[in-house]
Amino acid sequence: MTATIPPATFLPDFLAARAAERPDRPCWLFGDRTWTWSEAYDSVRQAAGALQADGVRRGDRVAILDKNSPAVLQILLGGCHLGAATTVVNWRLAGDELEYVLNDCGATIVFVGHQLLDQLALVRERLQHAQKIIVIGGEGDELEGWLAAGAPTERQPEVEPDDVCVVMYSSGTTGRPKGVQLTQAAMVEHSLNGSGDTRYDDGDMMLVAMPMFHVGGTSYALLGPVLGVPGYIVPEVEASLMAGGMMAGATHAFLVPAVVAALVAAGPEAMALFGRLKAVGYGAAPMPLPVLRAAMQAWPDTEFQQVYGMTEFGGVITVLDDAAHRDEAHPERLVSAGRPVAKAEMRIVDPTTLQDVPVGGSGEVWFRTPQATVGYIGRPDATAELITPDGWVRTGDLGRVDEDGFLFIEDRLKDMIITGGENVYSPEVERVLAEHPAVAEIAIIGVPDDRWGETVKAVVAFRPDRSATAEELIAYAREHLAGYKVPSSIDVVEALPRNPSGKILKRDLRKPYWGDAPRQV
């Protein structure tokens, strides 16, 4: 390990400790600029002062709509000093989705990347809470001046560890995303657990490529100060940007399976470049076994770590370590999600009786952990459905546990589709396509895909004397949804299968594609 993990009660404590311990060594590398640990922490303190000067107080929220950059971390950690929360907004959202998230989170200040100004302009007049817009980057950059004017500010005395510091939006049962609230205490706990047992040495560097609008991207970036390891931050997952990180000396990375699949498909030269990684973590979607085996064969000296988690846990809740990847006595564990992180309790519960099932039996996976969310913004009913009175979080995933405590995820109670690491909740897509004049009824399902894990499929029945081509329906969806939520294929049926109570039998729709495979995700 590079250094002893410093004690922390509040999320910025890790960065403060590193700034005192190694002030002149690199912390963040982004583009042609490097921040030392001291400069990084100073910028966080300035962000706190600038937010405070703009009227941000404990319990308030701000939002950032931008691709990956140190600005996300500066604003988030600066907000922590005030007890304020930062919403990191998915920059891939379409207009009405973007409007909804910015209004729902109640952000009074919106930071926006210069390349996304046109996107924000489409909804600017409909924002209900935003009092100020601050542009990041480009010729009209306002962030640097805003930071420079901020009086360096330490944590305010009224701030508590249980104050919410991060809000991430996750798809929900209403067809609208839900704001997952994560406290400083929860994020500190996740930061202590999120790296599993991966080793970091002096001179190592993390490649921060996964989007920070996902908790996995932000939480991974926040591990740097915990471990004392610099982060090479790239704006997005793009081959040349990531290759630049490798050439700069990145030794550790977190990747979604779709990215690993793309590297495998790119051939030996790409695999050789990324074979320099000492360790690679992967998660957010199941890794197809052929891809995993190809990566392990091409990178024999690289440690592999799979993580399973949810936004509601700040990210990682179980880890499959490198030793389990290579356990010849248990090759079946390559498709396991591993075992719980420290302080996390796990149960497998019959979703009907709510009783624990025997070892090896299938049920809904529940966890109780100090990493857990305190609930959804403005959604007490949804929060009550998520968290039991005694603190257990229902994941909505069906799984089983073997005799050694390894978790196997088999299916989802929640009708979530995970495509390339992106969560797509079918009611969001159904809500849009149901508005098409030709559609009588519709069901959205996930179907297997070797690259993306799953892709989105629509099954539709048309109104009498009406019809539409697959291309027309897909184009209609694309007008209203982020690209990754748009169906890649359409099946037309006379009527959707339903049970006696009228509920659509999505399992029946999925079966021709998933067959009798042991895992249905």
Buried (B, 14 or more C-beta within 10 A) or exposed (E): BBBEBBEBEBBBBBBBBBBEEBBEBBBBBBEEEBBBBBBBBBBBBBBBBBBBEBEBEBEBBBBBBBBBBBBBBBBBBBBBBBBBBBBBBBBBBBBBBBBBBBBBBBBBBBBBBBBBBEBBEEBBEBBEBBEBBBBBBEEEEBBEEBBEEBEBBEBBEEBEBEBBBBBBBBBBBBBBBBBBBBBBBBBBBBBBBBBBEBBBEEEBBBBBBBBBBBBBBBBBBBBBBBBBBBBBBBBEBEEEBBBBBBEEBBBBBBBBBBBBBBBBEEEEEBBEBBBBBBBBBBBBBBBBEEBBEBBBEBBEEBBBBBBBBBBBBBBBBBBBBBEBBEBEEEEEBBBBBBBBBEEBEBBBBEEEEBEEBEEEEBBBBBBBBBBBBBBBBEBEEBBEBBBBEEEBBBBBBBBBBBEEEBBBBBBBBBBBBBBBBBBBBBBBBBBBBBEBEBBBBBBBBBBBBEBBBBBBBBBBBBEEEEEBEBEEBBEBBBEBBBEBBBBBEBBBEEEBBEEEEEEBEBEBBBEEBBEEEEBBB
